[in-house]
Structure formats: structure tokens, C-alpha cells
């Protein structure tokens, strides 16, 4: 395609479209530049609207999406950034309580100190007694801060001692970038976790049948009793799960929300669909359910491709089909050790319409880049056309090309290990 200035004030473009390539024919028909430019701008900007990538819409400061069966990371953004986890903290509070050796029907008494905590809470009163099981339902469904304090005092002796148990447990199961100072997640100095650690903790929790059953419960009730004028007065408190996915996202099997002004909106959970289980953690989000749904749909829609190209975090089997993520595949700096015998490729977009994918690919071909299409048919049955560039033998080379593409066209590339060539028929000619 070329643009040329004709005599006078008019500007013309000379071009001819030939299947597979663009040919400059300066002696052929002249086409007015104005209409062509308008059409060109429309076509060139369409791909970004049709492509779907988490980077386009994600508001979270940190996020991770993991295939539970293999432990492979399907998507990550700042997975090891230490951030306040808000009430996702309560996942580990529940784990420590469940593994403490105390029976679920054991009664714990509410202290005055335990009630002196901001909402969310059950508004428990000093002297009331609740079973550990009821406290866990209040903790994981209603995110009750007072229930977390009662558990901490009754099991750990104090909030501070219980928080130490939580940190030790987190490190023991592989969440070594996490530190707790309280059992509820209200903002406090030196109280932090990461997206990667939250997935590790939640995944571990789902191996416990009681924990798994509670986080899948939509609505329940908590029973308590108190002595009033020498009589035991029962009280029943309705609790509703804050995890909206249980109501409106197919395959949701549990999760825990969180929010403070410092942490913003947070979530950790799991979803199962068509035999696949995805684990997700979101920290520092401004649009929690938009981010969560967008990232999960991205994972399921592109599951096979993402899984093939994904980084691995480790593997092991467990109940509920949730693989245990070990830290052996990750360096202390958080870099994933990759083996890429076929080099690295840049993924630049995914489209439901082949014509649009081909258009973008040709733009990169004209710049001298080895662009091609990769056709994927995910479990949803809807064919996706991915625009890719490469391969490059060294990751550093791929990174340099990605920077050039970003500067020149504004397209953000994702670098993934290259797969062995399958079929050259999808390369735009």
C-alpha cells in the first residue's frame, strides 16, 4: 500500500489488492485517498476491539490464574507483589482452626475484646457461645471479623499467638511470601500476601472436606447461645456467602472475598468446567467481579492453548482434582524456569473472525516480522484465530521485538514458549 501526492491539493493512494499480498501499481487506477484512509483507519483499529486479553480490561494490581490439574500458570500479573490481602486472610484462619485438633462441635465463648472489631461481623455479644463449626460458617460466608477473633482466642490463646500460627502454616505449605498479624485481614503493618500465595493457600484448603463444603455453601445460619437472667437464650444468625460467583458463574466451587480501603477488592477461589479446574486470585481490584469473570472466561475459552504454553508451578495430586503447587519450579526472585526447545513466540491477539486476524498478521508481515495464525478450537467449540510472531531462539530477542511492536503499534505482546510447527496452512500468504 502506498500514498502519493497528485497535482493540486488532492491526495491519492495507489494500490491493488492481490490475494496473499499487496502490490503497488503506480501505472494503474488512482483511488482518492480520503475514503481509503477512512476505511484503513476503521479496519486497523477494529482488531483491538475484537481481540480479548486480560490486559485490556483487568483493573487488579495483581492476579494469577492457575490450572489446578497441572499447576501451570495460565495468566499472571505481579504474582509475587506483596499486598494487603483483606479478608482473603480468613482462608488460612479457617485452615489453622480446622487443623488445630479441636472438634467442630466444641463451644467457644465470646470475649469483650473479640467484639471490639469493625464490620463485617456477626455482632456477637460477650458471653455468647458458638461451636467452632458455626464460627467457621460465619467466618467464610459472612466474613465475620468478630468470629475470626473468637476462633483466634479460643484456639491460639490470643490474636497475636494465633497470627503466628497462621504465618508458620502459610510458610509450611509453600506460601513463603506471606505474613499475618491478625486473623481477619484488617489493614495492619507487616500483614501481607501475594496472588501466588493466596492460590497456594486456597488450593491447600480445598483438600479439607469441611472447608470445601463451607465455601460452596450459599446461605446458612449460625447458632449461638447466651445466659440471660440465669436462662440460656438461643440466637440464630442468618449468613450469606459474599462470593457472587456461586450465584451467577457456571462451575464455581468456592472462594473468599475481601475488601479494605488499603487493599481494595480481593478474591481467591476455584471454578470447575468441562473437567478443568481453574484457581484464581485477585488483589487490589477496582472492579472485582468484572476482573474475576473476565479472567476466568479467558482461561476457559483458551484453556488448551494456554495450558500448552503455560509456565508450570509444580504438580501433585489431591482430592477435588486440585493439584498441589510446589515452589520447586520457581526461583527466589519469582522467575519461572522454562524449557523452550523450539524458542519463543509473541502472542499479539486472538479473534473470532479469521479475516480480522489475517489483517493484523499482514500488518506485521509488511514490517518484516514472521507473523502467522494459530487456529484453536477450545472446549466451547468456537474457533479462535491467534496472531503470533516468531519464533525467536532467545527470550531476550523476543523481548526486544515485543518492545519494538509496542512502541510502533501499541500492541502488547505476550511471550510464550513456542510449540513445534503443526501446520503452515494458517500462515497468511
DOTORTI-498907 format. One record per residue (C-alpha): residue number from 1; residue in one letter; z, x, y. Coordinates in pm, whole numbers, plus 50000, padded with zeros to 5 digits. Layout:
// residues N
<NUM; "A"; <Z; X; Y>>
...
This chain:
// residues 429
<1; "X"; <50000; 50000; 50000>>
<2; "X"; <49916; 50144; 50341>>
<3; "X"; <49945; 50035; 50703>>
<4; "X"; <49681; 50125; 50960>>
<5; "X"; <49623; 50064; 51327>>
<6; "X"; <49294; 49897; 51422>>
<7; "X"; <49135; 49893; 51766>>
<8; "X"; <49313; 49688; 52026>>
<9; "X"; <49663; 49555; 51986>>
<10; "X"; <49619; 49416; 51636>>
<11; "X"; <49773; 49598; 51340>>
<12; "X"; <49616; 49568; 50996>>
<13; "X"; <49709; 49656; 50644>>
<14; "X"; <49453; 49766; 50386>>
<15; "X"; <49546; 49708; 50025>>
<16; "X"; <49426; 49578; 49694>>
<17; "X"; <49648; 49478; 49403>>
<18; "X"; <49538; 49603; 49064>>
<19; "X"; <49742; 49527; 48752>>
<20; "X"; <49984; 49813; 48696>>
<21; "X"; <49926; 49997; 49026>>
<22; "X"; <49846; 49964; 49395>>
<23; "X"; <49516; 50102; 49521>>
<24; "X"; <49435; 50199; 49877>>
<25; "X"; <49076; 50093; 49953>>
<26; "X"; <49006; 50183; 50313>>
<27; "X"; <48650; 50053; 50297>>
<28; "X"; <48748; 49715; 50157>>
<29; "X"; <48867; 49397; 50319>>
<30; "X"; <49109; 49418; 50612>>
<31; "X"; <49414; 49192; 50592>>
<32; "X"; <49617; 49101; 50902>>
<33; "X"; <49946; 49291; 50899>>
<34; "X"; <50173; 49011; 51023>>
<35; "X"; <50151; 48773; 50725>>
<36; "X"; <50156; 49060; 50478>>
<37; "X"; <50465; 49213; 50640>>
<38; "X"; <50647; 48881; 50623>>
<39; "X"; <50560; 48842; 50256>>
<40; "X"; <50658; 49203; 50187>>
<41; "X"; <50999; 49162; 50353>>
<42; "X"; <51068; 48843; 50161>>
<43; "X"; <50976; 48998; 49827>>
<44; "X"; <51159; 49322; 49895>>
<45; "X"; <51486; 49151; 49984>>
<46; "X"; <51480; 48899; 49701>>
<47; "X"; <51595; 49137; 49423>>
<48; "X"; <51940; 49186; 49575>>
<49; "X"; <51989; 48810; 49576>>
<50; "X"; <51874; 48772; 49218>>
<51; "X"; <52044; 49080; 49075>>
<52; "X"; <52400; 49047; 48961>>
<53; "X"; <52651; 49326; 48963>>
<54; "X"; <53029; 49319; 49014>>
<55; "X"; <52987; 49548; 49314>>
<56; "X"; <52803; 49273; 49500>>
<57; "X"; <53095; 49033; 49523>>
<58; "X"; <53418; 49195; 49400>>
<59; "X"; <53694; 49193; 49663>>
<60; "X"; <53959; 49364; 49448>>
<61; "X"; <54082; 49714; 49531>>
<62; "X"; <54099; 49797; 49161>>
<63; "X"; <53963; 49632; 48847>>
<64; "X"; <53883; 49702; 48486>>
<65; "X"; <53703; 49513; 48209>>
<66; "X"; <53751; 49630; 47851>>
<67; "X"; <53601; 49529; 47518>>
<68; "X"; <53911; 49471; 47305>>
<69; "X"; <53745; 49536; 46969>>
<70; "X"; <53623; 49886; 47057>>
<71; "X"; <53840; 49980; 47353>>
<72; "X"; <53527; 50054; 47557>>
<73; "X"; <53533; 50010; 47932>>
<74; "X"; <53259; 49768; 48040>>
<75; "X"; <53337; 49795; 48411>>
<76; "X"; <53587; 49981; 48625>>
<77; "X"; <53671; 50021; 48991>>
<78; "X"; <53952; 50260; 49079>>
<79; "X"; <54117; 50200; 48739>>
<80; "X"; <54385; 50468; 48794>>
<81; "X"; <54471; 50388; 49155>>
<82; "X"; <54845; 50324; 49186>>
<83; "X"; <54901; 49986; 49347>>
<84; "X"; <55182; 49729; 49367>>
<85; "X"; <55137; 49502; 49063>>
<86; "X"; <55332; 49199; 49191>>
<87; "X"; <55427; 48955; 48913>>
<88; "X"; <55199; 49110; 48652>>
<89; "X"; <55515; 49323; 48615>>
<90; "X"; <55663; 49034; 48417>>
<91; "X"; <55437; 49107; 48121>>
<92; "X"; <55645; 49415; 48046>>
<93; "X"; <55966; 49231; 48133>>
<94; "X"; <55882; 48991; 47852>>
<95; "X"; <55788; 49272; 47612>>
<96; "X"; <56119; 49454; 47663>>
<97; "X"; <56312; 49128; 47620>>
<98; "X"; <56124; 49039; 47301>>
<99; "X"; <56180; 49383; 47151>>
<100; "X"; <56544; 49411; 47256>>
<101; "X"; <56683; 49282; 46929>>
<102; "X"; <56831; 48974; 47095>>
<103; "X"; <56750; 48640; 46931>>
<104; "X"; <56532; 48391; 47114>>
<105; "X"; <56799; 48121; 47093>>
<106; "X"; <57067; 48344; 47245>>
<107; "X"; <57216; 48196; 47562>>
<108; "X"; <57233; 48399; 47881>>
<109; "X"; <57445; 48298; 48179>>
<110; "X"; <57302; 48291; 48532>>
<111; "X"; <57491; 48511; 48778>>
<112; "X"; <57511; 48460; 49153>>
<113; "X"; <57322; 48787; 49207>>
<114; "X"; <57038; 48674; 48982>>
<115; "X"; <56972; 48370; 49202>>
<116; "X"; <56952; 48573; 49522>>
<117; "X"; <56582; 48644; 49499>>
<118; "X"; <56280; 48495; 49684>>
<119; "X"; <56044; 48247; 49520>>
<120; "X"; <55868; 48193; 49289>>
<121; "X"; <56168; 48080; 49089>>
<122; "X"; <56326; 47805; 48883>>
<123; "X"; <56607; 47766; 49138>>
<124; "X"; <56869; 47839; 48878>>
<125; "X"; <57234; 47798; 48970>>
<126; "X"; <57522; 48034; 48898>>
<127; "X"; <57691; 47941; 48573>>
<128; "X"; <57389; 47777; 48414>>
<129; "X"; <57298; 47891; 48065>>
<130; "X"; <56949; 47926; 47921>>
<131; "X"; <56810; 48064; 47598>>
<132; "X"; <56606; 48381; 47611>>
<133; "X"; <56308; 48177; 47492>>
<134; "X"; <56337; 47931; 47779>>
<135; "X"; <56374; 48216; 48025>>
<136; "X"; <56056; 48372; 47888>>
<137; "X"; <55866; 48046; 47942>>
<138; "X"; <55993; 48029; 48299>>
<139; "X"; <55904; 48395; 48347>>
<140; "X"; <55548; 48387; 48212>>
<141; "X"; <55439; 48036; 48314>>
<142; "X"; <55611; 47973; 48648>>
<143; "X"; <55653; 48344; 48730>>
<144; "X"; <56020; 48279; 48800>>
<145; "X"; <56188; 48573; 48971>>
<146; "X"; <56537; 48440; 48902>>
<147; "X"; <56456; 48411; 48531>>
<148; "X"; <56349; 48776; 48528>>
<149; "X"; <56679; 48879; 48684>>
<150; "X"; <56878; 48679; 48427>>
<151; "X"; <56688; 48849; 48145>>
<152; "X"; <56739; 49192; 48303>>
<153; "X"; <57112; 49146; 48349>>
<154; "X"; <57168; 48983; 48012>>
<155; "X"; <56969; 49237; 47812>>
<156; "X"; <56981; 49559; 48016>>
<157; "X"; <57322; 49518; 48177>>
<158; "X"; <57173; 49533; 48527>>
<159; "X"; <56841; 49504; 48703>>
<160; "X"; <56829; 49880; 48757>>
<161; "X"; <56902; 49970; 48394>>
<162; "X"; <56651; 49715; 48269>>
<163; "X"; <56384; 49857; 48501>>
<164; "X"; <56444; 50200; 48346>>
<165; "X"; <56387; 50048; 48002>>
<166; "X"; <56064; 49895; 48130>>
<167; "X"; <55931; 50226; 48260>>
<168; "X"; <56019; 50404; 47935>>
<169; "X"; <55845; 50134; 47733>>
<170; "X"; <55537; 50147; 47954>>
<171; "X"; <55504; 50521; 47904>>
<172; "X"; <55568; 50488; 47531>>
<173; "X"; <55272; 50253; 47482>>
<174; "X"; <55038; 50466; 47691>>
<175; "X"; <55080; 50322; 48042>>
<176; "X"; <55191; 50654; 48187>>
<177; "X"; <55072; 50581; 48541>>
<178; "X"; <55325; 50301; 48583>>
<179; "X"; <55678; 50294; 48723>>
<180; "X"; <55910; 49997; 48766>>
<181; "X"; <56218; 49947; 48980>>
<182; "X"; <56268; 49575; 48915>>
<183; "X"; <56176; 49312; 48652>>
<184; "X"; <55995; 49066; 48882>>
<185; "X"; <55741; 49270; 49077>>
<186; "X"; <55854; 49201; 49431>>
<187; "X"; <55741; 49486; 49654>>
<188; "X"; <55966; 49791; 49634>>
<189; "X"; <55927; 50166; 49685>>
<190; "X"; <55819; 50350; 49370>>
<191; "X"; <55718; 50027; 49196>>
<192; "X"; <55353; 50059; 49094>>
<193; "X"; <55098; 50034; 48818>>
<194; "X"; <54720; 50063; 48770>>
<195; "X"; <54445; 49837; 48641>>
<196; "X"; <54404; 50055; 48333>>
<197; "X"; <54777; 50050; 48258>>
<198; "X"; <54802; 49673; 48303>>
<199; "X"; <54532; 49616; 48042>>
<200; "X"; <54711; 49855; 47807>>
<201; "X"; <55042; 49670; 47856>>
<202; "X"; <54893; 49322; 47820>>
<203; "X"; <54698; 49425; 47513>>
<204; "X"; <55019; 49552; 47356>>
<205; "X"; <55199; 49229; 47446>>
<206; "X"; <54936; 49015; 47277>>
<207; "X"; <55025; 49176; 46946>>
<208; "X"; <55356; 48987; 46967>>
<209; "X"; <55313; 48631; 46839>>
<210; "X"; <55580; 48486; 47066>>
<211; "X"; <55431; 48648; 47375>>
<212; "X"; <55080; 48540; 47276>>
<213; "X"; <55192; 48181; 47220>>
<214; "X"; <55372; 48161; 47554>>
<215; "X"; <55088; 48296; 47770>>
<216; "X"; <54848; 48046; 47610>>
<217; "X"; <55074; 47752; 47697>>
<218; "X"; <54958; 47539; 47991>>
<219; "X"; <55262; 47319; 48053>>
<220; "X"; <55612; 47325; 47908>>
<221; "X"; <55973; 47266; 48005>>
<222; "X"; <56281; 47483; 48032>>
<223; "X"; <56619; 47351; 47926>>
<224; "X"; <56941; 47466; 48086>>
<225; "X"; <57300; 47351; 48092>>
<226; "X"; <57588; 47386; 48335>>
<227; "X"; <57956; 47297; 48334>>
<228; "X"; <58024; 47028; 48593>>
<229; "X"; <58377; 46889; 48614>>
<230; "X"; <58452; 47017; 48266>>
<231; "X"; <58144; 46846; 48127>>
<232; "X"; <57823; 47014; 48006>>
<233; "X"; <57538; 46873; 48210>>
<234; "X"; <57185; 46937; 48075>>
<235; "X"; <56895; 47003; 48307>>
<236; "X"; <56526; 47013; 48222>>
<237; "X"; <56278; 47200; 48440>>
<238; "X"; <55903; 47150; 48408>>
<239; "X"; <55695; 47469; 48415>>
<240; "X"; <55321; 47502; 48459>>
<241; "X"; <55114; 47811; 48389>>
<242; "X"; <54974; 47977; 48702>>
<243; "X"; <54675; 48108; 48504>>
<244; "X"; <54389; 47880; 48615>>
<245; "X"; <54155; 48020; 48352>>
<246; "X"; <54339; 47820; 48086>>
<247; "X"; <54206; 47503; 48250>>
<248; "X"; <53858; 47597; 48363>>
<249; "X"; <53729; 47907; 48184>>
<250; "X"; <53598; 47877; 47831>>
<251; "X"; <53779; 48105; 47586>>
<252; "X"; <54081; 48200; 47799>>
<253; "X"; <54368; 48304; 47571>>
<254; "X"; <54633; 48407; 47819>>
<255; "X"; <54716; 48606; 48127>>
<256; "X"; <54960; 48670; 48408>>
<257; "X"; <54905; 48626; 48780>>
<258; "X"; <55080; 48796; 49069>>
<259; "X"; <55094; 48790; 49447>>
<260; "X"; <55284; 48955; 49729>>
<261; "X"; <55163; 49033; 50077>>
<262; "X"; <55152; 49404; 49993>>
<263; "X"; <54990; 49362; 49650>>
<264; "X"; <54760; 49075; 49744>>
<265; "X"; <54635; 48874; 49444>>
<266; "X"; <54658; 49024; 49096>>
<267; "X"; <54578; 48922; 48740>>
<268; "X"; <54578; 49060; 48388>>
<269; "X"; <54459; 48864; 48087>>
<270; "X"; <54220; 48815; 47798>>
<271; "X"; <53928; 48586; 47714>>
<272; "X"; <53750; 48530; 47382>>
<273; "X"; <53392; 48410; 47344>>
<274; "X"; <53142; 48422; 47058>>
<275; "X"; <53354; 48664; 46861>>
<276; "X"; <53409; 48903; 47154>>
<277; "X"; <53741; 48953; 47335>>
<278; "X"; <53745; 49094; 47687>>
<279; "X"; <54056; 49227; 47860>>
<280; "X"; <54065; 49222; 48239>>
<281; "X"; <54295; 49347; 48513>>
<282; "X"; <54250; 49281; 48885>>
<283; "X"; <54464; 49434; 49162>>
<284; "X"; <54455; 49384; 49538>>
<285; "X"; <54211; 49094; 49539>>
<286; "X"; <54136; 48863; 49830>>
<287; "X"; <53952; 48617; 49605>>
<288; "X"; <54133; 48633; 49273>>
<289; "X"; <53963; 48361; 49071>>
<290; "X"; <53623; 48441; 49217>>
<291; "X"; <53666; 48807; 49123>>
<292; "X"; <53803; 48725; 48779>>
<293; "X"; <53535; 48473; 48685>>
<294; "X"; <53256; 48688; 48827>>
<295; "X"; <53364; 48995; 48634>>
<296; "X"; <53422; 48808; 48308>>
<297; "X"; <53087; 48631; 48325>>
<298; "X"; <52922; 48964; 48399>>
<299; "X"; <53088; 49108; 48090>>
<300; "X"; <52991; 48826; 47856>>
<301; "X"; <52637; 48788; 47993>>
<302; "X"; <52567; 49158; 47946>>
<303; "X"; <52805; 49227; 47659>>
<304; "X"; <52575; 49407; 47416>>
<305; "X"; <52419; 49635; 47677>>
<306; "X"; <52748; 49718; 47847>>
<307; "X"; <52919; 49787; 47515>>
<308; "X"; <52645; 50026; 47406>>
<309; "X"; <52655; 50223; 47730>>
<310; "X"; <53028; 50191; 47799>>
<311; "X"; <53295; 50454; 47825>>
<312; "X"; <53547; 50444; 47543>>
<313; "X"; <53922; 50439; 47585>>
<314; "X"; <54015; 50472; 47220>>
<315; "X"; <54034; 50245; 46917>>
<316; "X"; <54268; 50092; 46667>>
<317; "X"; <54308; 49754; 46505>>
<318; "X"; <54568; 49492; 46579>>
<319; "X"; <54636; 49120; 46535>>
<320; "X"; <54444; 48877; 46759>>
<321; "X"; <54144; 49113; 46745>>
<322; "X"; <54284; 49320; 47031>>
<323; "X"; <54223; 49690; 46989>>
<324; "X"; <54498; 49924; 47099>>
<325; "X"; <54378; 50156; 47374>>
<326; "X"; <54492; 50513; 47330>>
<327; "X"; <54483; 50772; 47607>>
<328; "X"; <54317; 51041; 47396>>
<329; "X"; <53972; 50976; 47541>>
<330; "X"; <54084; 51024; 47899>>
<331; "X"; <54167; 51342; 48084>>
<332; "X"; <54478; 51360; 48308>>
<333; "X"; <54251; 51309; 48607>>
<334; "X"; <54121; 50984; 48461>>
<335; "X"; <53770; 51110; 48382>>
<336; "X"; <53626; 50975; 48060>>
<337; "X"; <53487; 51228; 47815>>
<338; "X"; <53131; 51122; 47743>>
<339; "X"; <52887; 51242; 47485>>
<340; "X"; <52535; 51174; 47607>>
<341; "X"; <52280; 51350; 47383>>
<342; "X"; <51997; 51156; 47546>>
<343; "X"; <52109; 51229; 47901>>
<344; "X"; <52197; 50978; 48174>>
<345; "X"; <52015; 50689; 48336>>
<346; "X"; <52066; 50493; 48655>>
<347; "X"; <52101; 50117; 48631>>
<348; "X"; <51982; 49957; 48955>>
<349; "X"; <51970; 49586; 48896>>
<350; "X"; <51940; 49303; 48650>>
<351; "X"; <51717; 48999; 48689>>
<352; "X"; <51647; 48676; 48512>>
<353; "X"; <51282; 48682; 48626>>
<354; "X"; <51064; 48964; 48496>>
<355; "X"; <50834; 48962; 48799>>
<356; "X"; <51118; 49047; 49033>>
<357; "X"; <51242; 49325; 48809>>
<358; "X"; <50890; 49470; 48791>>
<359; "X"; <50857; 49455; 49169>>
<360; "X"; <51172; 49661; 49219>>
<361; "X"; <51075; 49905; 48944>>
<362; "X"; <50739; 49967; 49112>>
<363; "X"; <50913; 50049; 49438>>
<364; "X"; <51091; 50334; 49263>>
<365; "X"; <50776; 50441; 49078>>
<366; "X"; <50596; 50477; 49411>>
<367; "X"; <50875; 50711; 49524>>
<368; "X"; <50807; 50935; 49226>>
<369; "X"; <51101; 50817; 49014>>
<370; "X"; <51077; 50740; 48643>>
<371; "X"; <51158; 50370; 48662>>
<372; "X"; <51135; 50132; 48369>>
<373; "X"; <51255; 49794; 48246>>
<374; "X"; <51505; 49734; 47970>>
<375; "X"; <51490; 49385; 47819>>
<376; "X"; <51821; 49243; 47698>>
<377; "X"; <51888; 48911; 47525>>
<378; "X"; <52267; 48854; 47550>>
<379; "X"; <52466; 48610; 47338>>
<380; "X"; <52396; 48336; 47592>>
<381; "X"; <52029; 48353; 47487>>
<382; "X"; <51897; 48406; 47842>>
<383; "X"; <51675; 48713; 47866>>
<384; "X"; <51773; 48972; 48127>>
<385; "X"; <51549; 49244; 48269>>
<386; "X"; <51729; 49558; 48381>>
<387; "X"; <51573; 49808; 48618>>
<388; "X"; <51659; 50164; 48520>>
<389; "X"; <51563; 50512; 48637>>
<390; "X"; <51572; 50831; 48433>>
<391; "X"; <51678; 50979; 48204>>
<392; "X"; <51834; 51293; 48351>>
<393; "X"; <51968; 51572; 48134>>
<394; "X"; <52275; 51642; 48352>>
<395; "X"; <52509; 51390; 48504>>
<396; "X"; <52515; 51591; 48828>>
<397; "X"; <52138; 51542; 48857>>
<398; "X"; <52177; 51168; 48800>>
<399; "X"; <52446; 51157; 49071>>
<400; "X"; <52218; 51330; 49321>>
<401; "X"; <51935; 51085; 49253>>
<402; "X"; <52178; 50794; 49284>>
<403; "X"; <52285; 50919; 49627>>
<404; "X"; <51924; 50950; 49741>>
<405; "X"; <51844; 50597; 49623>>
<406; "X"; <52148; 50458; 49805>>
<407; "X"; <52054; 50635; 50128>>
<408; "X"; <51687; 50538; 50114>>
<409; "X"; <51700; 50182; 49981>>
<410; "X"; <52062; 50068; 49986>>
<411; "X"; <52065; 50008; 49610>>
<412; "X"; <52389; 50110; 49440>>
<413; "X"; <52319; 50273; 49105>>
<414; "X"; <52547; 50269; 48802>>
<415; "X"; <52529; 50586; 48594>>
<416; "X"; <52545; 50531; 48218>>
<417; "X"; <52465; 50741; 47911>>
<418; "X"; <52102; 50699; 47812>>
<419; "X"; <52008; 50529; 47489>>
<420; "X"; <51732; 50660; 47263>>
<421; "X"; <51395; 50511; 47371>>
<422; "X"; <51329; 50181; 47197>>
<423; "X"; <51001; 50056; 47328>>
<424; "X"; <50779; 50180; 47606>>
<425; "X"; <50605; 49844; 47648>>
<426; "X"; <50859; 49737; 47910>>
<427; "X"; <50775; 50020; 48147>>
<428; "X"; <50581; 49881; 48443>>
<429; "X"; <50235; 50033; 48433>>
